[in-house]
C-alpha cells in the first residue's frame, strides 16, 4: 500500500485529478451498511466535514468478512479507484481494492449514531470532535483564528504576546486566579500572620491575566498598530451559557487613531471574519444553518452588507425611553445597558449592528478618554442582532494629568500604574483599542448557544476535565 | 491636517506613488539634528524598522522654535512633501510644511541614544520596544508566529486550542504552577489536615499546562492533522539564559503518519519559517546580522539549502565515541545527550541540522512508541548548529496494551490516563507529533542569546514585572 494517504478534502476539491486512478486514503468509519457480499462505508478522515463513500465488494477485497463486522470508529487504510457517481451531494466514491484495519474500535464506543445531548457530549470531550457538530465547530474555530491573524498581519499589525501570568492586579476587569508554588498546607508567614509572598515563585503575588490591554498599549506606542490574541481568565462563579473561566481574547490597539478609527477597524474585522468563514467553510456553515440555527446565513449576510449604525449612549437611552417596550430593567440615563436593552436597539430599532459610544464615565473603566462634558467617556460597544454586545473598546486617556486624576479619583494605587503613566510622559499619542471575545464570535458564527460547546476542553466552575 | 496618517513602511515600499505629493505621517522622534534655522528629524512610526527623515525649515513651518527644542521620543503629526534624495540607505525624506506636537516627551526619557545593556533595558520593558534591537526582535516574533499559522493552515491543519488550566498532572513534563482561589491564610482542610481542594474553584487541584500534546492527540485522532500554538509554563527555579517560566509552544500532531512523516514535517516547517522571515523582514535580519550575530544569515542560508541528516541515537553515540574530542559529560550508550554532545554532532560532524532518532526508552516519555528491540523508542530530536536541540518529538504509542503496560511500568496512575487510553480503544491510528519552543526559534533566527530578550514581558523566577 502506498504510504501517502490523500486527504478526503483534496479528493472532493480536485476530483478531476484523481478520477479513474488508484488512490490511498485513511480514516475512521462513521457509518456502514454492509450486506452479505457488498456494502458501503462512510469514511471520515478528519480533513473534511464530509464523508467519503467506500464501496466494498467481497470479490474485490480479500478480508471482506473482517471488514463487514467492524464497529464504527474503527480506522482503516484503503486503496481503490476513485469513481464519479451521479449524486449531487456525494459525487465521488472509492471502489476499494484493499482495506487494512489500522485500529479496530469497540462496540462500547459511546458516540453511536443516535442523537446525544450536548450535555452528554461534554462528558466525552475526547470523542466529540468526531461528531458532525463538533467537527464543524472546531474547524470553524481554527479557520476564524486564522482569519483574525490574516486580517491584522496583512494590515501590518504586530502580534504582541502579552503575559499570561501577571504580577499586577491593575487590569481591573474581574476576579483573578492566584498562581503559587508555595506549600499551601504550610505557607511561609509574615510576622502579622499574613502569607509571605516574597517567598513565592515570582517574589510576590501573581495571578492569571484578565486582559492584555495595558501591555498592549505599551506595544502600540512603539509599533503603532498591534493586536493580542491569547487566553484570558475570570475566576467568577458564573454558571451561565456565555461565561467560561478560560477563554481567548483578541485585543487590537492602534496609535494616532481615535474612536472613529477604532470603530472602522472593528467593522472591517467583523466583516472580514464573516466573509472568510463563508468562503472557506461552506459545508460547515450550511450544516449550522440547517441543524443549529435556521436563520444563520441570512443574519450573517445582513451583517456583511450593512453599514454599522453609530449612536451615542445618550441617543440610545432616548430611543429606549421613547419606545413603548416594557423592559425588566428600567431605563434611565446613567444605567448600564442590559442585554435586553442592547438587543432591542440592534434587533428592533435598527436590525443592524450598532456602535453605541460615549457612555457615562461612572460605568466605564478608568483608562477611557474623558469627554469635555465631564460626564461621558469615549467608550464604544458593538451590538449585533441575536447576541447583543460582541465588542467593547474605547479611545484611551492619553493625557498624563487627566489619567492621574482619574486613578486617584477611583481610589486606585498610583504605584501600580507607574509604567502605564510613563507611556503618557514620554511621547504620548492618541490611541484606541477594543476587545473581541473569541468564543463570542464563534458562537455568533455557528449559532451554538453554549460557550462550553465552542471550546474543545472548556474550563468552568468545578470543571477542569480533560 | 488630513486625518489618515500614511505608514512609513508604505512610503518606503511604494514611494513612487507618493513622490512629489503632500503626505501626512505621525510618529516618534528617534533623533534630531537641528541648527538655528534648519534641521533633520529621524522619525519612527513603528510601522517599519527604518526611520523616515523629516526636514524642518524655519521658513516652511510656523513653530520651528518649539520643534527644535523637543526631547527625543516626542510624538509628532507631520504634513509635507515626499522628496527623493540621492542616498541609497534612505532614498526618501519629507520636507515638512506643518508639524503638530502630539505628545512632548521629557528630558528624563531613559532610552537615550547611548548604548544600554540588555539587562538595563529589561527594567524598562515599557520603553525598550522603541529601540532598534527590540523593535526588530518583536516584529520578527510577530512575523514568525504568522508564518507558523500560515504554514499549517495552508496544509489544512486544524489549530487546536488546548487548555491552559489543567486538572491533571498527567502531562509529566516538569514542575507546575498551582492555580487556586482558596484563601491561603485560612484554607479549608480535610480531616487529615491536608487542603480540601474539593472546595477550590475547579473542585480539585488545578495547574498551568506544561504541554498541549495529550489534548492535541485527541484532536489529531478526529481531524487527522492539527497543531497547537499557545503558552506553556514551567515552575522551575532555573536562572539560565534559555529558560523562562512562561513561553509559547507549537505542537503539531499528525495521524496516519509515522516518525518519517514527522521528520519531514519538521524539516519543512523550519525551512518555511526561515524563508518567510528572510523574505518579509529583510531590514531586521540585516540588522541582526550586522549587530547581534555576524554569521547569522550564512547560518540560516546553510539550513535552508541543507538536507537534514537522519541518524539513530545508537549511531550518534558511536560517532561521539569514535571522535577524539574530550567531553565534560562522558558518553556511553544510555546516557542523555548533553548540549555539548548535540552541538558536536550538528556542528563538528555534519555542519547541518541533524535528526537523532530511536533513543533509549529509559530517558524518554511513557507515550513514545516502543521499538521491537525492547530498548529504544521512536523519539526524534532535531539538532541545529549554534543551538543544539530545537525540536523534540516522537511517534506515539498507539497500541492499547503496550501503552497500558508502559504506564504501569513507570508507576503512573492508570485512572489519570483514562481518556488517553480510550483513544487507543476506539479506532486507534499511527500518529506522531513534535514540540517546537517558539522562543527557541526566535532566538535562533535573531541571534539573541537570552530568552528574556525575545519575550516582550518575560516571566522568570522572582520576576513578573509589567
Interface residues (C-beta under 8 A of the other chain):
Chain A: X5 X7 X9 X26 X27 X28 X29 X45 X46 X47 X73 X74 X75 X77 X102 X103 X104 X105 X106 X109 X125 X126 X127 X129 X130 X134 X135 X138 X139 X141 X142 X143 X145 X146 X149 X153 X156 X158 X159 X160 X161 X162 X163 X164 X165 X166 X167 X168 X175 X177 X178 X179 X180 X181 X182 X184 X185 X187 X193 X194 X195 X201 X202 X203 X204 X206 X208 X215 X218 X219 X220 X221 X222 X223 X224 X225 X230 X231 X233 X235 X237 X245 X246 X248 X255 X256 X398 X419 X420 X422 X423 X424 X425 X426 X427 X428 X429 X430 X455 X456 X457 X459 X461 X462 X463 X464 X465 X466
Chain B: X5 X7 X9 X26 X27 X28 X29 X45 X46 X47 X73 X74 X75 X77 X102 X103 X104 X105 X106 X109 X125 X126 X127 X129 X130 X135 X138 X139 X141 X142 X143 X145 X146 X149 X153 X156 X158 X159 X160 X161 X162 X163 X164 X165 X166 X167 X168 X175 X177 X178 X179 X180 X181 X182 X184 X185 X187 X193 X194 X195 X201 X202 X203 X204 X206 X208 X215 X218 X219 X220 X221 X222 X223 X224 X225 X230 X231 X233 X235 X237 X245 X246 X248 X255 X256 X398 X419 X420 X422 X423 X424 X425 X426 X427 X428 X429 X430 X455 X456 X457 X459 X461 X462 X463 X464 X465 X466
